Amino acid sequence: MTFESEARTLARKDYLSGKVNIVNYPTVERYVNEWWEERYLHLVQETSTMTARSEVYKALDSERDYQDHRWAGYAGLDGKHESATDRTLDEFILYMEEYLRKAREASVSGDEAESLNAVRKVTALGVGCMERLGAPQREGYER
């Protein structure tokens, strides 16, 4: 196996596993495959910009509002009406796993926008879970 093909194989494995960042592959010139070069440059650009935390929380808040609205009046298996937070821990985890699967599929296929939409849904489901079942604080960390 040549260095270039080995590098592509490792880069693809890292990308699919979510481990890719600019530290993993510091020299774009080593990649002979044009797609990997474009993807690498795109990743470098992605890591150089961040969304403000306030904007992230705003997106999560709007998703939580949507989830509450979407599930309002939903009749569960027992016929009772539920809201987005009337779920068990197991139900929240199952919903989150399903949307994480969708996020990974979209990411692997190159649809970053759809992947981030699914991540927003997963994160908001986690918020809903903690609203319903409790929000344990991280122990041993103080700001």
Secondary structure, DSSP 8 states (H G I E B T S, - for coil): --HHHHHHHHHHHHHHHT---TTT---GGG---HHHHHHHHHHHHHHT----HHHHHHHHHHHHHHHHHHHTTEE-TTS-EE-TT---HHHHHHHHHHHHHHHHHHHHTT-HHHHHHHHHHHHHHHHHHHHHH-----TT---
